[in-house]
Amino acid sequence: MNLTDELNKDIIKSHINSDSKMLAKHYLEAANLFKGSIEEPFFLTQSYVFSLELGDLKTIQHTFSRLKKLNRI
């Protein structure tokens, strides 16, 4: 099993468990893994949404900044 398979498994598990904290973390990991690709903004947006839900200011600011640099916000 490679890194993307493991991360996908973790994301699915976190969705099943409705674990917003881990979803924000895993989607940010995925964004980092796919940095520079067309998938990066999608994963950043997912992390941003779950961070907003949690009120995780640090991750909100980080993902917002990255999305802004990609002209997605």
C-alpha positions as CSV (number, residue, x, y, z in Angstrom):
1,M,0.0,0.0,0.0
2,N,1.4,3.4,-1.0
3,L,1.1,6.7,0.7
4,T,-1.9,7.9,-1.3
5,D,-3.7,4.6,-0.7
6,E,-3.1,5.0,3.1
7,L,-4.2,8.6,3.1
8,N,-7.4,7.7,1.1
9,K,-8.1,5.0,3.6
10,D,-7.7,7.5,6.5
11,I,-10.0,10.0,4.8
12,I,-12.7,7.4,4.2
13,K,-12.4,6.2,7.9
14,S,-12.6,9.8,9.1
15,H,-15.8,10.4,7.0
16,I,-17.4,7.2,8.4
17,N,-16.6,8.4,11.9
18,S,-17.7,12.0,11.2
19,D,-14.3,13.1,12.6
20,S,-14.0,16.7,11.3
21,K,-10.7,17.2,13.1
22,M,-9.0,14.3,11.3
23,L,-10.7,15.2,8.0
24,A,-9.2,18.7,8.1
25,K,-5.8,17.2,8.9
26,H,-6.0,14.5,6.2
27,Y,-7.2,16.8,3.5
28,L,-4.4,19.2,4.3
29,E,-1.9,16.2,4.1
30,A,-3.4,15.4,0.7
31,A,-3.1,19.0,-0.5
32,N,0.6,18.9,0.5
33,L,1.0,15.6,-1.3
34,F,-0.5,17.0,-4.4
35,K,1.0,20.4,-4.2
36,G,1.3,22.0,-7.6
37,S,-1.3,19.7,-9.2
38,I,-4.9,20.4,-10.2
39,E,-5.9,18.4,-7.1
40,E,-4.3,20.7,-4.6
41,P,-7.1,23.3,-4.5
42,F,-9.7,20.7,-4.0
43,F,-8.0,19.2,-1.0
44,L,-7.3,22.6,0.4
45,T,-10.9,23.6,0.1
46,Q,-12.0,20.4,1.9
47,S,-9.5,21.1,4.7
48,Y,-10.7,24.7,4.9
49,V,-14.4,23.7,5.2
50,F,-13.7,21.2,8.0
51,S,-11.5,23.8,9.7
52,L,-14.2,26.3,9.6
53,E,-16.6,23.8,11.1
54,L,-14.2,23.2,13.9
55,G,-13.2,26.8,14.4
56,D,-9.5,25.8,14.0
57,L,-8.1,29.3,13.5
58,K,-4.6,28.1,12.7
59,T,-5.7,25.8,9.9
60,I,-8.3,28.2,8.6
61,Q,-5.6,30.9,8.2
62,H,-3.2,28.5,6.6
63,T,-5.6,27.0,4.1
64,F,-7.1,30.4,3.3
65,S,-3.6,31.8,2.6
66,R,-2.8,28.9,0.3
67,L,-6.1,29.1,-1.5
68,K,-5.6,32.9,-2.0
69,K,-2.2,32.3,-3.6
70,L,-3.9,29.9,-6.0
71,N,-6.5,32.5,-6.8
72,R,-9.3,30.2,-5.4
73,I,-10.5,32.7,-2.9
